[in-house]
Structures are given as structure tokens and as C-alpha cells.
Amino acid sequence: MPTIHLVTEVPGPNSRALAVRREAATPRGAAKVSAIGVESAHGAAVKDVDGNTLLDFAGGIGALAVGHTPPNVVESIKLQSEKLIHFCAIVGTYEPYVRVAELLNEVTPGDHAKKTILLNSGAEGIETAVKIARSATGRAAIIVFEGGYHGRTNLTLAMTSKYGLFKKGFGPFAPEVYRLPFPNVYRRPMGMSEEDYIDAAVKQLEFAMIAQVDPSAVAAIVIEPVQGEGGFIPTPPKFLQRIRELCTEHGIVMIADEIQCGFGRTGRLFAVEHYGIVPDLIVTAKSLAAGMPLAAVTGRAELMDAPHPGGLGGTYSGNPLACAAAIQAIETIRQPEFLKRAEEVGARIRTHLHDLQRQAPLIGDVRGLGAMVLCEMVKNPLSKEPATQEVIDVVGEALKRGLILMRAGIFSNGIRFLPPLNITDEQIDEGMSVLANAMRVVEDARRVKPGV
């Protein structure tokens, strides 16, 4: 039986009414990509306030690896809510907080001694990792990369790329942040091989240590092993390996931002495991707690212990309910069969996209790692001019037909696929069929325009 079941247009009248109330009560800066109003969800299915059942390929922007309302997580939250909703880890200690830290110390890469600090959000996790690196090294400079997304607080905005959408009008930003080019193989110069392009990127990285900032001033290099908002671009192995070498050589802290690409999304518990590289600190959030607000920094014990007592933490950091959810999520995702399923989900989506690419000239590239997949849409396969409006149109047409999608990419011209990893093959096929229909509608509309 199909999952999608529509009884009204999408968005329906009740959804539109709810969206109007939201717009009246909240600022326009808190943007929404659709006007659907959600009533409930389970697995990969979402029921809206009009009684429509939709398929979710956005997955809370990567926060729902274990799906909507997984029974073990729901039951754990219920039980915990009857015992302790909040206490504050600054005031005292409770079992779920300790257990999450122990689990993260156990499952993150590396056999060195580790410690974990729990926070509320990915941005707070990144800021905390930077604080730890600066405290441990006595240095100030932070190196990040074009296309990187690290959060919306002042420091993380300074670190984040994509100025117009995230940073416009919010400066001045925190100093001592150095942004370097990131090797996006799809957009390399015409005629240059992948190998030569990556070699050139490595040389740029090395040159920046002379031209932009001396290694002795650098506290940390922060990188997403697979860029998220930047367009689901896996870091070329040679480039990531050189970062690890430079960090080791110069006493720089290597920080892996695994907020979106971590916790099973790529078919490994952490994306860096595909590279055989061990960062000094790993930042996690999103699917860490099945959609509950929880983030963490896990890393080398001697680094984690550098900040003074009282220098880390917050009122809600490591909330008992979020920790209860995280324990269940970690235990679920770490299972080999779950990670194997993530690989299968990604492979099935990729097969559909490659088939569609042969029919749809708009699809310029299909990429990603595991079940973290994106198709980049371009107006011309040679010029690679971003098809930004066409992506908006495809996402809109898909929603009308019951499929929830999200954009991504430095030009906002990619469609990202982050479905719950407990999605069925039948649901994947159903959703990709909807996408194909939406793509055809947009392709046909392009053909009737003069000059297209």
C-alpha cells in the first residue's frame, strides 16, 4: 500500500491557516520552506492537520535517523518524564547524563582516553569545541572552509559560509576565523583532472599556513567530513588526510563537525570512519538524540580537561529527557544491521537519481556518502549554471504530490535526501516516483519558455 494519501490539496486549508497564525506570531526571519502544518508522524510518514499523509525525505534536516516517534525512544522519554524532567547537570548528577557520555566515549573513533561534554544544539557544540581547543593550545585562530555550515550564533556565523542567507546584516562577527577553499570536485576548472584539482587544493591549504595565518597561531581546524548545507560534498580523502597531518605536525586541534553527517547517516556511525582518520574532537547533535535537543563534544581527555571548572556547560545541557532519547538512539544506530540498512537506503536513492539523471538534463551531479545524498541541478551541464528557481519549483511540485524535500548547496540549487533510515524500499520507490513526476513537470515548463 502506498504511504502517501491525499484528501486535500497540499498545503490544505488547515495548514494554510496555521501558517498564517505562525506568520502573525513569529518574525519573518524564522523562515519556513513550506506551509504544511504537521499533526503527527511515525517512521517516514507524516500526517498533516488536513488529514493528508506525506512522505518525509527531509528527516528533520538530518535529525531523525531512527525515524519519527520510534517506540523505544518514546517509551524511554515517557518513563524518564515520570522520574526527572530537569535538574541541571551543574547542580548535580543523574544516570542518563553519565550514560550518554560513557556511550559517546565508547563509540567515537580512536582508542585514546576520551571525555564528553553535553550541550543543547549543534552551534553550541561547535562553540564549545572551539573554546576547548583555544584553552588547550593557548591560541586564538580557527580555520574553516568555504561551503561549511557550523551554526547561527555569532562565533559559528563567523565560521559559516553562504553569507547572503545566514549572515547578511548580523555582523560584526567574531575575529580570528580564517576561511580557506574547499575542493568541490564537481565544480573544478574545465579540463582539470580530479587528481590534479585535489593536489592543487592541498597546495592551497599549505600555502594558507604562510599567506594567511601561521600554524603556531592556529588553535583548531574545523571541517565537516561531508559538507551538509554546502551541498553534501564528501571531503576528498587526500585533503582530509593532509589536514590531519598538519594538525599533528603543528599541535593544532582537528575538530570534525559530524552534526549532520554523523550517527549512521553515511553508513558508518561517524563519517570520518570512511577515511580511517581520528579527529581530536568530534561534535555531534541532530540524530544523536532522535530529534530531541542534545549535542555533544567528545575528544581526547587531556584536551577536554583544559578549560577551568565552570567554563563549560549550561542550564539545560544534558537534559534528562534528551539523554534518555539519546541512549536509545545510540544503541539503535550502532547496530551493524542498522548501519547496513543506511548503506542500502543510500544506494537505492542513488540508483533512482542516476536513472532520473539520464532523463532529466537539469540534474548535473549526484553525490554524497551512504544515505546522505544530493542531486545538484544546473541549467546547462557544461556551464553548470545553478538552476536555483528550478529546484524551488521541483520541491514545490513534489510537495503538492505528498513528498517533503529540502534544498541545500552553496547556490541553493541542490535537493538533499535525508529520509529516516528505517524507511522501507517501497517508500523510497514511492517517493522517488513522485520526484520524477515533479521533475518532468518542471522540465516541460522549461521547454516551452523562449530560449530554453
Order of alpha helices (4+ residues) and beta strands (2+ residues): alpha-beta-beta-beta-alpha-alpha-alpha-beta-alpha-beta-alpha-alpha-beta-alpha-beta-alpha-beta-beta-beta-alpha-alpha-alpha-beta-beta-alpha-beta-beta-beta-alpha
